[in-house]
């Protein structure tokens, strides 16, 4: 059963990490966002305020690569950055007003996609899934 659990988790993570799915998702949402910036943008929206080091570590990318993508998102006025209060070398990153609007569109599109995928599931099945995912998320946060 352990191997099946790992396989299922890898399958779920892979679903959300595929750039071809990102491109299709961006197209379905009808937004102007490069697939390369998509995961970074979504991660900023979930973690804000955040910084380049945390994003690079989470996304498995180099600091310089993430920094360049942040600059692109900032030029598109989707994020704002400011020097950290304790350390000016650490930029604090948040979504701008335009970025928050884009996030709402992406969130709504994601909800519609999940609703469509789970249309044959009962409310009890959805609740059980949510309860188990919440339990798993809490458990994994405790791993050091």
N, CA, C and O atoms as a GROMACS GRO file, in nm:
protein
  576
    1UNK      N    1   0.081  -0.120   0.000
    1UNK     CA    2   0.000   0.000   0.000
    1UNK      C    3   0.086   0.127   0.000
    1UNK      O    4   0.047   0.228  -0.058
    2UNK      N    5   0.204   0.122   0.065
    2UNK     CA    6   0.291   0.239   0.071
    2UNK      C    7   0.331   0.285  -0.069
    2UNK      O    8   0.328   0.404  -0.099
    3UNK      N    9   0.368   0.190  -0.154
    3UNK     CA   10   0.406   0.225  -0.291
    3UNK      C   11   0.289   0.286  -0.367
    3UNK      O   12   0.309   0.380  -0.445
    4UNK      N   13   0.169   0.234  -0.348
    4UNK     CA   14   0.051   0.289  -0.415
    4UNK      C   15   0.025   0.432  -0.369
    4UNK      O   16  -0.012   0.518  -0.449
    5UNK      N   17   0.045   0.456  -0.240
    5UNK     CA   18   0.027   0.591  -0.185
    5UNK      C   19   0.126   0.687  -0.249
    5UNK      O   20   0.088   0.796  -0.292
    6UNK      N   21   0.251   0.647  -0.255
    6UNK     CA   22   0.355   0.731  -0.317
    6UNK      C   23   0.322   0.754  -0.464
    6UNK      O   24   0.333   0.867  -0.512
    7UNK      N   25   0.282   0.650  -0.536
    7UNK     CA   26   0.247   0.665  -0.678
    7UNK      C   27   0.132   0.763  -0.696
    7UNK      O   28   0.134   0.845  -0.788
    8UNK      N   29   0.032   0.755  -0.610
    8UNK     CA   30  -0.081   0.847  -0.620
    8UNK      C   31  -0.038   0.991  -0.592
    8UNK      O   32  -0.079   1.083  -0.662
    9UNK      N   33   0.045   1.009  -0.491
    9UNK     CA   34   0.092   1.144  -0.459
    9UNK      C   35   0.177   1.201  -0.573
    9UNK      O   36   0.161   1.318  -0.609
   10UNK      N   37   0.265   1.120  -0.629
   10UNK     CA   38   0.348   1.165  -0.741
   10UNK      C   39   0.260   1.200  -0.860
   10UNK      O   40   0.285   1.299  -0.930
   11UNK      N   41   0.158   1.122  -0.885
   11UNK     CA   42   0.066   1.148  -0.994
   11UNK      C   43  -0.006   1.283  -0.976
   11UNK      O   44  -0.022   1.359  -1.071
   12UNK      N   45  -0.047   1.311  -0.854
   12UNK     CA   46  -0.116   1.438  -0.825
   12UNK      C   47  -0.019   1.555  -0.842
   12UNK      O   48  -0.053   1.655  -0.906
   13UNK      N   49   0.100   1.542  -0.786
   13UNK     CA   50   0.199   1.650  -0.798
   13UNK      C   51   0.234   1.672  -0.945
   13UNK      O   52   0.245   1.786  -0.990
   14UNK      N   53   0.252   1.564  -1.018
   14UNK     CA   54   0.284   1.575  -1.161
   14UNK      C   55   0.174   1.645  -1.238
   14UNK      O   56   0.201   1.724  -1.328
   15UNK      N   57   0.050   1.617  -1.203
   15UNK     CA   58  -0.064   1.682  -1.269
   15UNK      C   59  -0.051   1.835  -1.258
   15UNK      O   60  -0.072   1.906  -1.356
   16UNK      N   61  -0.016   1.883  -1.139
   16UNK     CA   62  -0.009   2.026  -1.116
   16UNK      C   63   0.122   2.089  -1.164
   16UNK      O   64   0.130   2.211  -1.174
   17UNK      N   65   0.224   2.008  -1.194
   17UNK     CA   66   0.354   2.063  -1.234
   17UNK      C   67   0.382   2.057  -1.383
   17UNK      O   68   0.488   2.102  -1.426
   18UNK      N   69   0.292   2.004  -1.462
   18UNK     CA   70   0.317   1.990  -1.606
   18UNK      C   71   0.295   2.122  -1.678
   18UNK      O   72   0.188   2.182  -1.668
   19UNK      N   73   0.397   2.166  -1.752
   19UNK     CA   74   0.386   2.293  -1.823
   19UNK      C   75   0.283   2.287  -1.936
   19UNK      O   76   0.222   2.389  -1.969
   20UNK      N   77   0.263   2.169  -1.995
   20UNK     CA   78   0.161   2.161  -2.100
   20UNK      C   79   0.022   2.182  -2.041
   20UNK      O   80  -0.064   2.241  -2.105
   21UNK      N   81   0.000   2.135  -1.920
   21UNK     CA   82  -0.128   2.160  -1.852
   21UNK      C   83  -0.140   2.308  -1.815
   21UNK      O   84  -0.248   2.366  -1.823
   22UNK      N   85  -0.028   2.368  -1.775
   22UNK     CA   86  -0.028   2.511  -1.744
   22UNK      C   87  -0.071   2.591  -1.866
   22UNK      O   88  -0.153   2.683  -1.855
   23UNK      N   89  -0.017   2.558  -1.982
   23UNK     CA   90  -0.051   2.630  -2.105
   23UNK      C   91  -0.199   2.616  -2.137
   23UNK      O   92  -0.264   2.713  -2.174
   24UNK      N   93  -0.252   2.496  -2.123
   24UNK     CA   94  -0.394   2.473  -2.148
   24UNK      C   95  -0.479   2.549  -2.046
   24UNK      O   96  -0.583   2.605  -2.080
   25UNK      N   97  -0.435   2.549  -1.922
   25UNK     CA   98  -0.508   2.619  -1.816
   25UNK      C   99  -0.510   2.770  -1.842
   25UNK      O  100  -0.614   2.834  -1.828
   26UNK      N  101  -0.395   2.826  -1.880
   26UNK     CA  102  -0.386   2.969  -1.911
   26UNK      C  103  -0.480   3.004  -2.026
   26UNK      O  104  -0.549   3.105  -2.022
   27UNK      N  105  -0.481   2.918  -2.128
   27UNK     CA  106  -0.569   2.940  -2.242
   27UNK      C  107  -0.716   2.935  -2.200
   27UNK      O  108  -0.796   3.020  -2.239
   28UNK      N  109  -0.751   2.836  -2.119
   28UNK     CA  110  -0.889   2.824  -2.072
   28UNK      C  111  -0.930   2.945  -1.988
   28UNK      O  112  -1.043   2.992  -1.997
   29UNK      N  113  -0.838   2.995  -1.907
   29UNK     CA  114  -0.867   3.111  -1.823
   29UNK      C  115  -0.875   3.240  -1.905
   29UNK      O  116  -0.932   3.339  -1.861
   30UNK      N  117  -0.817   3.237  -2.026
   30UNK     CA  118  -0.820   3.353  -2.113
   30UNK      C  119  -0.737   3.470  -2.061
   30UNK      O  120  -0.776   3.586  -2.074
   31UNK      N  121  -0.622   3.438  -2.003
   31UNK     CA  122  -0.537   3.543  -1.946
   31UNK      C  123  -0.406   3.554  -2.022
   31UNK      O  124  -0.364   3.461  -2.091
   32UNK      N  125  -0.342   3.669  -2.009
   32UNK     CA  126  -0.214   3.696  -2.074
   32UNK      C  127  -0.102   3.672  -1.973
   32UNK      O  128  -0.061   3.763  -1.902
   33UNK      N  129  -0.055   3.547  -1.970
   33UNK     CA  130   0.051   3.510  -1.878
   33UNK      C  131   0.132   3.399  -1.943
   33UNK      O  132   0.076   3.300  -1.990
   34UNK      N  133   0.264   3.415  -1.945
   34UNK     CA  134   0.351   3.313  -2.002
   34UNK      C  135   0.349   3.189  -1.914
   34UNK      O  136   0.347   3.200  -1.791
   35UNK      N  137   0.350   3.073  -1.975
   35UNK     CA  138   0.352   2.947  -1.900
   35UNK      C  139   0.473   2.941  -1.807
   35UNK      O  140   0.464   2.885  -1.698
   36UNK      N  141   0.585   2.997  -1.851
   36UNK     CA  142   0.708   2.998  -1.771
   36UNK      C  143   0.686   3.072  -1.639
   36UNK      O  144   0.744   3.035  -1.537
   37UNK      N  145   0.604   3.175  -1.641
   37UNK     CA  146   0.580   3.256  -1.521
   37UNK      C  147   0.462   3.205  -1.439
   37UNK      O  148   0.442   3.249  -1.325
   38UNK      N  149   0.384   3.114  -1.494
   38UNK     CA  150   0.259   3.073  -1.432
   38UNK      C  151   0.279   3.015  -1.292
   38UNK      O  152   0.218   3.062  -1.196
   39UNK      N  153   0.364   2.912  -1.279
   39UNK     CA  154   0.384   2.849  -1.148
   39UNK      C  155   0.438   2.949  -1.046
   39UNK      O  156   0.398   2.947  -0.930
   40UNK      N  157   0.529   3.035  -1.089
   40UNK     CA  158   0.583   3.136  -1.000
   40UNK      C  159   0.474   3.231  -0.954
   40UNK      O  160   0.464   3.262  -0.836
   41UNK      N  161   0.393   3.279  -1.048
   41UNK     CA  162   0.284   3.371  -1.015
   41UNK      C  163   0.188   3.306  -0.915
   41UNK      O  164   0.151   3.368  -0.815
   42UNK      N  165   0.147   3.184  -0.943
   42UNK     CA  166   0.053   3.113  -0.854
   42UNK      C  167   0.115   3.094  -0.716
   42UNK      O  168   0.047   3.111  -0.614
   43UNK      N  169   0.242   3.060  -0.711
   43UNK     CA  170   0.309   3.039  -0.583
   43UNK      C  171   0.318   3.169  -0.504
   43UNK      O  172   0.299   3.169  -0.382
   44UNK      N  173   0.348   3.278  -0.570
   44UNK     CA  174   0.351   3.407  -0.502
   44UNK      C  175   0.213   3.436  -0.443
   44UNK      O  176   0.201   3.479  -0.328
   45UNK      N  177   0.109   3.413  -0.522
   45UNK     CA  178  -0.027   3.437  -0.476
   45UNK      C  179  -0.064   3.355  -0.353
   45UNK      O  180  -0.143   3.401  -0.270
   46UNK      N  181  -0.009   3.237  -0.340
   46UNK     CA  182  -0.040   3.150  -0.226
   46UNK      C  183   0.048   3.179  -0.104
   46UNK      O  184   0.008   3.152   0.009
   47UNK      N  185   0.168   3.233  -0.127
   47UNK     CA  186   0.264   3.249  -0.017
   47UNK      C  187   0.285   3.394   0.029
   47UNK      O  188   0.353   3.418   0.129
   48UNK      N  189   0.227   3.489  -0.042
   48UNK     CA  190   0.261   3.628  -0.016
   48UNK      C  191   0.235   3.672   0.128
   48UNK      O  192   0.140   3.626   0.191
   49UNK      N  193   0.320   3.762   0.179
   49UNK     CA  194   0.444   3.808   0.116
   49UNK      C  195   0.549   3.698   0.119
   49UNK      O  196   0.553   3.616   0.210
   50UNK      N  197   0.634   3.699   0.017
   50UNK     CA  198   0.739   3.598   0.008
   50UNK      C  199   0.866   3.665  -0.042
   50UNK      O  200   0.872   3.787  -0.053
   51UNK      N  201   0.967   3.586  -0.072
   51UNK     CA  202   1.093   3.641  -0.122
   51UNK      C  203   1.153   3.545  -0.224
   51UNK      O  204   1.108   3.431  -0.237
   52UNK      N  205   1.253   3.592  -0.294
   52UNK     CA  206   1.314   3.515  -0.403
   52UNK      C  207   1.373   3.384  -0.352
   52UNK      O  208   1.354   3.280  -0.416
   53UNK      N  209   1.442   3.386  -0.240
   53UNK     CA  210   1.506   3.264  -0.188
   53UNK      C  211   1.403   3.156  -0.158
   53UNK      O  212   1.421   3.040  -0.195
   54UNK      N  213   1.294   3.193  -0.090
   54UNK     CA  214   1.190   3.095  -0.058
   54UNK      C  215   1.126   3.040  -0.184
   54UNK      O  216   1.100   2.920  -0.194
   55UNK      N  217   1.101   3.126  -0.281
   55UNK     CA  218   1.041   3.082  -0.407
   55UNK      C  219   1.134   2.989  -0.483
   55UNK      O  220   1.091   2.886  -0.534
   56UNK      N  221   1.262   3.025  -0.491
   56UNK     CA  222   1.360   2.941  -0.562
   56UNK      C  223   1.368   2.803  -0.497
   56UNK      O  224   1.371   2.702  -0.566
   57UNK      N  225   1.370   2.800  -0.365
   57UNK     CA  226   1.378   2.673  -0.292
   57UNK      C  227   1.253   2.589  -0.317
   57UNK      O  228   1.264   2.470  -0.344
   58UNK      N  229   1.138   2.649  -0.309
   58UNK     CA  230   1.012   2.576  -0.326
   58UNK      C  231   0.994   2.524  -0.469
   58UNK      O  232   0.947   2.412  -0.489
   59UNK      N  233   1.032   2.605  -0.567
   59UNK     CA  234   1.012   2.569  -0.708
   59UNK      C  235   1.128   2.491  -0.768
   59UNK      O  236   1.120   2.445  -0.882
   60UNK      N  237   1.238   2.477  -0.692
   60UNK     CA  238   1.353   2.403  -0.743
   60UNK      C  239   1.423   2.475  -0.857
   60UNK      O  240   1.474   2.411  -0.949
   61UNK      N  241   1.425   2.606  -0.852
   61UNK     CA  242   1.488   2.688  -0.956
   61UNK      C  243   1.602   2.768  -0.893
   61UNK      O  244   1.610   2.781  -0.770
   62UNK      N  245   1.689   2.820  -0.977
   62UNK     CA  246   1.799   2.901  -0.925
   62UNK      C  247   1.746   3.038  -0.881
   62UNK      O  248   1.644   3.086  -0.929
   63UNK      N  249   1.820   3.096  -0.790
   63UNK     CA  250   1.785   3.230  -0.740
   63UNK      C  251   1.779   3.330  -0.855
   63UNK      O  252   1.686   3.411  -0.862
   64UNK      N  253   1.877   3.324  -0.944
   64UNK     CA  254   1.882   3.421  -1.055
   64UNK      C  255   1.766   3.400  -1.152
   64UNK      O  256   1.711   3.497  -1.204
   65UNK      N  257   1.729   3.276  -1.177
   65UNK     CA  258   1.617   3.248  -1.268
   65UNK      C  259   1.486   3.303  -1.210
   65UNK      O  260   1.408   3.367  -1.280
   66UNK      N  261   1.463   3.278  -1.082
   66UNK     CA  262   1.341   3.329  -1.016
   66UNK      C  263   1.344   3.481  -1.014
   66UNK      O  264   1.242   3.545  -1.039
   67UNK      N  265   1.458   3.538  -0.986
   67UNK     CA  266   1.470   3.684  -0.982
   67UNK      C  267   1.436   3.747  -1.117
   67UNK      O  268   1.368   3.850  -1.123
   68UNK      N  269   1.483   3.686  -1.226
   68UNK     CA  270   1.452   3.737  -1.360
   68UNK      C  271   1.302   3.728  -1.389
   68UNK      O  272   1.244   3.820  -1.446
   69UNK      N  273   1.240   3.616  -1.348
   69UNK     CA  274   1.096   3.601  -1.370
   69UNK      C  275   1.016   3.702  -1.285
   69UNK      O  276   0.914   3.754  -1.330
   70UNK      N  277   1.064   3.728  -1.165
   70UNK     CA  278   0.999   3.830  -1.079
   70UNK      C  279   1.005   3.966  -1.149
   70UNK      O  280   0.907   4.040  -1.151
   71UNK      N  281   1.122   3.997  -1.205
   71UNK     CA  282   1.137   4.124  -1.276
   71UNK      C  283   1.037   4.134  -1.391
   71UNK      O  284   0.977   4.240  -1.413
   72UNK      N  285   1.018   4.024  -1.465
   72UNK     CA  286   0.920   4.024  -1.575
   72UNK      C  287   0.778   4.046  -1.522
   72UNK      O  288   0.702   4.124  -1.580
   73UNK      N  289   0.743   3.977  -1.413
   73UNK     CA  290   0.610   3.995  -1.354
   73UNK      C  291   0.591   4.137  -1.302
   73UNK      O  292   0.481   4.192  -1.307
   74UNK      N  293   0.699   4.195  -1.254
   74UNK     CA  294   0.692   4.333  -1.204
   74UNK      C  295   0.674   4.430  -1.320
   74UNK      O  296   0.596   4.526  -1.310
   75UNK      N  297   0.744   4.407  -1.432
   75UNK     CA  298   0.726   4.493  -1.550
   75UNK      C  299   0.583   4.484  -1.604
   75UNK      O  300   0.530   4.581  -1.658
   76UNK      N  301   0.522   4.366  -1.591
   76UNK     CA  302   0.382   4.348  -1.634
   76UNK      C  303   0.284   4.401  -1.530
   76UNK      O  304   0.163   4.392  -1.548
   77UNK      N  305   0.338   4.455  -1.421
   77UNK     CA  306   0.260   4.512  -1.310
   77UNK      C  307   0.170   4.409  -1.243
   77UNK      O  308   0.059   4.441  -1.199
   78UNK      N  309   0.219   4.285  -1.234
   78UNK     CA  310   0.144   4.179  -1.167
   78UNK      C  311   0.192   4.156  -1.024
   78UNK      O  312   0.119   4.102  -0.941
   79UNK      N  313   0.316   4.198  -0.995
   79UNK     CA  314   0.369   4.190  -0.859
   79UNK      C  315   0.436   4.322  -0.824
   79UNK      O  316   0.473   4.401  -0.911
   80UNK      N  317   0.451   4.343  -0.695
   80UNK     CA  318   0.530   4.456  -0.648
   80UNK      C  319   0.636   4.400  -0.553
   80UNK      O  320   0.613   4.302  -0.483
   81UNK      N  321   0.750   4.465  -0.552
   81UNK     CA  322   0.857   4.423  -0.464
   81UNK      C  323   0.906   4.544  -0.385
   81UNK      O  324   0.896   4.658  -0.429
   82UNK      N  325   0.958   4.515  -0.268
   82UNK     CA  326   1.024   4.619  -0.189
   82UNK      C  327   1.133   4.553  -0.107
   82UNK      O  328   1.127   4.434  -0.077
   83UNK      N  329   1.232   4.633  -0.072
   83UNK     CA  330   1.342   4.581   0.008
   83UNK      C  331   1.288   4.535   0.144
   83UNK      O  332   1.198   4.597   0.201
   84UNK      N  333   1.344   4.424   0.194
   84UNK     CA  334   1.303   4.371   0.323
   84UNK      C  335   1.332   4.469   0.435
   84UNK      O  336   1.426   4.548   0.426
   85UNK      N  337   1.252   4.462   0.539
   85UNK     CA  338   1.270   4.554   0.653
   85UNK      C  339   1.394   4.522   0.735
   85UNK      O  340   1.463   4.613   0.780
   86UNK      N  341   1.423   4.392   0.754
   86UNK     CA  342   1.541   4.353   0.832
   86UNK      C  343   1.667   4.347   0.747
   86UNK      O  344   1.778   4.372   0.796
   87UNK      N  345   1.651   4.314   0.618
   87UNK     CA  346   1.765   4.295   0.530
   87UNK      C  347   1.728   4.348   0.391
   87UNK      O  348   1.644   4.289   0.323
   88UNK      N  349   1.789   4.457   0.349
   88UNK     CA  350   1.756   4.520   0.221
   88UNK      C  351   1.789   4.432   0.101
   88UNK      O  352   1.740   4.456  -0.009
   89UNK      N  353   1.871   4.328   0.122
   89UNK     CA  354   1.903   4.237   0.012
   89UNK      C  355   1.788   4.140  -0.017
   89UNK      O  356   1.785   4.077  -0.123
   90UNK      N  357   1.695   4.127   0.075
   90UNK     CA  358   1.583   4.034   0.061
   90UNK      C  359   1.460   4.113   0.017
   90UNK      O  360   1.402   4.190   0.094
   91UNK      N  361   1.421   4.091  -0.110
   91UNK     CA  362   1.303   4.160  -0.163
   91UNK      C  363   1.177   4.090  -0.117
   91UNK      O  364   1.163   3.968  -0.129
   92UNK      N  365   1.084   4.169  -0.064
   92UNK     CA  366   0.952   4.118  -0.028
   92UNK      C  367   0.864   4.128  -0.152
   92UNK      O  368   0.860   4.233  -0.216
   93UNK      N  369   0.794   4.020  -0.186
   93UNK     CA  370   0.716   4.014  -0.310
   93UNK      C  371   0.570   3.986  -0.277
   93UNK      O  372   0.539   3.894  -0.202
   94UNK      N  373   0.481   4.067  -0.335
   94UNK     CA  374   0.337   4.047  -0.322
   94UNK      C  375   0.272   4.073  -0.457
   94UNK      O  376   0.332   4.137  -0.544
   95UNK      N  377   0.150   4.023  -0.474
   95UNK     CA  378   0.076   4.053  -0.596
   95UNK      C  379   0.030   4.199  -0.591
   95UNK      O  380  -0.006   4.251  -0.486
   96UNK      N  381   0.033   4.263  -0.706
   96UNK     CA  382  -0.020   4.398  -0.719
   96UNK      C  383  -0.173   4.390  -0.729
   96UNK      O  384  -0.229   4.280  -0.726
   97UNK      N  385  -0.238   4.502  -0.742
   97UNK     CA  386  -0.384   4.502  -0.760
   97UNK      C  387  -0.421   4.426  -0.887
   97UNK      O  388  -0.516   4.348  -0.888
   98UNK      N  389  -0.346   4.450  -0.995
   98UNK     CA  390  -0.370   4.376  -1.120
   98UNK      C  391  -0.343   4.227  -1.102
   98UNK      O  392  -0.414   4.144  -1.158
   99UNK      N  393  -0.240   4.194  -1.026
   99UNK     CA  394  -0.207   4.055  -0.998
   99UNK      C  395  -0.317   3.986  -0.918
   99UNK      O  396  -0.349   3.870  -0.943
  100UNK      N  397  -0.374   4.058  -0.822
  100UNK     CA  398  -0.485   4.001  -0.743
  100UNK      C  399  -0.606   3.974  -0.832
  100UNK      O  400  -0.674   3.872  -0.815
  101UNK      N  401  -0.633   4.062  -0.927
  101UNK     CA  402  -0.744   4.040  -1.020
  101UNK      C  403  -0.718   3.917  -1.106
  101UNK      O  404  -0.808   3.836  -1.129
  102UNK      N  405  -0.595   3.904  -1.154
  102UNK     CA  406  -0.558   3.787  -1.234
  102UNK      C  407  -0.568   3.660  -1.151
  102UNK      O  408  -0.615   3.557  -1.200
  103UNK      N  409  -0.525   3.666  -1.025
  103UNK     CA  410  -0.533   3.551  -0.936
  103UNK      C  411  -0.678   3.507  -0.920
  103UNK      O  412  -0.707   3.387  -0.919
  104UNK      N  413  -0.769   3.600  -0.906
  104UNK     CA  414  -0.912   3.566  -0.892
  104UNK      C  415  -0.963   3.492  -1.015
  104UNK      O  416  -1.040   3.397  -1.003
  105UNK      N  417  -0.921   3.537  -1.132
  105UNK     CA  418  -0.962   3.470  -1.256
  105UNK      C  419  -0.907   3.328  -1.259
  105UNK      O  420  -0.978   3.233  -1.292
  106UNK      N  421  -0.779   3.313  -1.225
  106UNK     CA  422  -0.716   3.180  -1.224
  106UNK      C  423  -0.780   3.090  -1.120
  106UNK      O  424  -0.805   2.972  -1.146
  107UNK      N  425  -0.808   3.144  -1.001
  107UNK     CA  426  -0.871   3.065  -0.895
  107UNK      C  427  -1.009   3.017  -0.940
  107UNK      O  428  -1.044   2.901  -0.919
  108UNK      N  429  -1.087   3.106  -1.003
  108UNK     CA  430  -1.220   3.068  -1.049
  108UNK      C  431  -1.212   2.961  -1.157
  108UNK      O  432  -1.291   2.866  -1.159
  109UNK      N  433  -1.117   2.975  -1.247
  109UNK     CA  434  -1.099   2.875  -1.353
  109UNK      C  435  -1.060   2.741  -1.292
  109UNK      O  436  -1.110   2.637  -1.335
  110UNK      N  437  -0.972   2.742  -1.191
  110UNK     CA  438  -0.931   2.618  -1.125
  110UNK      C  439  -1.052   2.552  -1.057
  110UNK      O  440  -1.068   2.430  -1.066
  111UNK      N  441  -1.135   2.631  -0.989
  111UNK     CA  442  -1.254   2.577  -0.924
  111UNK      C  443  -1.346   2.512  -1.027
  111UNK      O  444  -1.400   2.404  -1.005
  112UNK      N  445  -1.365   2.580  -1.140
  112UNK     CA  446  -1.452   2.526  -1.245
  112UNK      C  447  -1.396   2.394  -1.299
  112UNK      O  448  -1.471   2.300  -1.324
  113UNK      N  449  -1.264   2.388  -1.317
  113UNK     CA  450  -1.202   2.264  -1.367
  113UNK      C  451  -1.218   2.149  -1.267
  113UNK      O  452  -1.251   2.037  -1.306
  114UNK      N  453  -1.194   2.177  -1.140
  114UNK     CA  454  -1.205   2.074  -1.037
  114UNK      C  455  -1.351   2.030  -1.023
  114UNK      O  456  -1.380   1.911  -1.012
  115UNK      N  457  -1.443   2.128  -1.025
  115UNK     CA  458  -1.586   2.093  -1.019
  115UNK      C  459  -1.624   2.002  -1.135
  115UNK      O  460  -1.699   1.905  -1.116
  116UNK      N  461  -1.574   2.031  -1.252
  116UNK     CA  462  -1.603   1.948  -1.369
  116UNK      C  463  -1.543   1.808  -1.353
  116UNK      O  464  -1.608   1.709  -1.385
  117UNK      N  465  -1.419   1.802  -1.304
  117UNK     CA  466  -1.353   1.672  -1.287
  117UNK      C  467  -1.423   1.586  -1.182
  117UNK      O  468  -1.425   1.464  -1.192
  118UNK      N  469  -1.480   1.651  -1.081
  118UNK     CA  470  -1.544   1.578  -0.970
  118UNK      C  471  -1.696   1.577  -0.981
  118UNK      O  472  -1.765   1.552  -0.882
  119UNK      N  473  -1.748   1.604  -1.099
  119UNK     CA  474  -1.894   1.616  -1.116
  119UNK      C  475  -1.969   1.488  -1.078
  119UNK      O  476  -2.085   1.495  -1.038
  120UNK      N  477  -1.905   1.373  -1.090
  120UNK     CA  478  -1.970   1.246  -1.057
  120UNK      C  479  -1.948   1.204  -0.912
  120UNK      O  480  -1.994   1.099  -0.870
  121UNK      N  481  -1.876   1.287  -0.836
  121UNK     CA  482  -1.851   1.255  -0.696
  121UNK      C  483  -1.966   1.309  -0.611
  121UNK      O  484  -2.019   1.416  -0.639
  122UNK      N  485  -2.003   1.234  -0.508
  122UNK     CA  486  -2.105   1.282  -0.414
  122UNK      C  487  -2.042   1.388  -0.322
  122UNK      O  488  -1.920   1.400  -0.314
  123UNK      N  489  -2.127   1.463  -0.255
  123UNK     CA  490  -2.076   1.562  -0.158
  123UNK      C  491  -2.000   1.492  -0.046
  123UNK      O  492  -1.900   1.546   0.003
  124UNK      N  493  -2.045   1.375  -0.005
  124UNK     CA  494  -1.974   1.299   0.099
  124UNK      C  495  -1.834   1.258   0.052
  124UNK      O  496  -1.739   1.264   0.130
  125UNK      N  497  -1.821   1.217  -0.074
  125UNK     CA  498  -1.690   1.181  -0.127
  125UNK      C  499  -1.598   1.303  -0.134
  125UNK      O  500  -1.480   1.294  -0.102
  126UNK      N  501  -1.653   1.416  -0.175
  126UNK     CA  502  -1.572   1.539  -0.181
  126UNK      C  503  -1.529   1.580  -0.041
  126UNK      O  504  -1.414   1.622  -0.021
  127UNK      N  505  -1.618   1.571   0.056
  127UNK     CA  506  -1.586   1.607   0.195
  127UNK      C  507  -1.478   1.514   0.249
  127UNK      O  508  -1.384   1.559   0.314
  128UNK      N  509  -1.491   1.383   0.222
  128UNK     CA  510  -1.390   1.288   0.268
  128UNK      C  511  -1.254   1.317   0.206
  128UNK      O  512  -1.151   1.310   0.273
  129UNK      N  513  -1.253   1.351   0.077
  129UNK     CA  514  -1.128   1.387   0.010
  129UNK      C  515  -1.066   1.509   0.076
  129UNK      O  516  -0.947   1.510   0.107
  130UNK      N  517  -1.147   1.612   0.098
  130UNK     CA  518  -1.097   1.734   0.160
  130UNK      C  519  -1.042   1.707   0.300
  130UNK      O  520  -0.934   1.754   0.335
  131UNK      N  521  -1.117   1.630   0.379
  131UNK     CA  522  -1.070   1.598   0.514
  131UNK      C  523  -0.937   1.523   0.510
  131UNK      O  524  -0.846   1.553   0.588
  132UNK      N  525  -0.925   1.426   0.420
  132UNK     CA  526  -0.801   1.350   0.410
  132UNK      C  527  -0.685   1.433   0.358
  132UNK      O  528  -0.572   1.419   0.405
  133UNK      N  529  -0.712   1.520   0.261
  133UNK     CA  530  -0.605   1.608   0.210
  133UNK      C  531  -0.560   1.706   0.317
  133UNK      O  532  -0.440   1.732   0.331
  134UNK      N  533  -0.654   1.762   0.393
  134UNK     CA  534  -0.617   1.851   0.504
  134UNK      C  535  -0.532   1.778   0.606
  134UNK      O  536  -0.432   1.830   0.655
  135UNK      N  537  -0.574   1.656   0.639
  135UNK     CA  538  -0.498   1.575   0.735
  135UNK      C  539  -0.357   1.548   0.683
  135UNK      O  540  -0.259   1.559   0.757
  136UNK      N  541  -0.346   1.512   0.555
  136UNK     CA  542  -0.216   1.487   0.494
  136UNK      C  543  -0.130   1.613   0.496
  136UNK      O  544  -0.012   1.608   0.530
  137UNK      N  545  -0.188   1.725   0.459
  137UNK     CA  546  -0.113   1.852   0.456
  137UNK      C  547  -0.058   1.886   0.594
  137UNK      O  548   0.058   1.926   0.606
  138UNK      N  549  -0.139   1.870   0.696
  138UNK     CA  550  -0.094   1.898   0.834
  138UNK      C  551   0.018   1.803   0.874
  138UNK      O  552   0.116   1.844   0.936
  139UNK      N  553   0.002   1.675   0.839
  139UNK     CA  554   0.104   1.575   0.872
  139UNK      C  555   0.236   1.607   0.805
  139UNK      O  556   0.341   1.600   0.868
  140UNK      N  557   0.231   1.642   0.676
  140UNK     CA  558   0.354   1.670   0.602
  140UNK      C  559   0.424   1.796   0.652
  140UNK      O  560   0.546   1.805   0.645
  141UNK      N  561   0.348   1.894   0.702
  141UNK     CA  562   0.409   2.015   0.757
  141UNK      C  563   0.495   1.984   0.879
  141UNK      O  564   0.587   2.059   0.911
  142UNK      N  565   0.464   1.875   0.947
  142UNK     CA  566   0.537   1.839   1.069
  142UNK      C  567   0.670   1.770   1.040
  142UNK      O  568   0.753   1.756   1.130
  143UNK      N  569   0.691   1.727   0.915
  143UNK     CA  570   0.815   1.659   0.880
  143UNK      C  571   0.927   1.762   0.874
  143UNK      O  572   0.914   1.867   0.810
  144UNK      N  573   1.034   1.733   0.939
  144UNK     CA  574   1.150   1.825   0.941
  144UNK      C  575   1.257   1.776   0.849
  144UNK      O  576   1.362   1.840   0.838
   0.00000   0.00000   0.00000
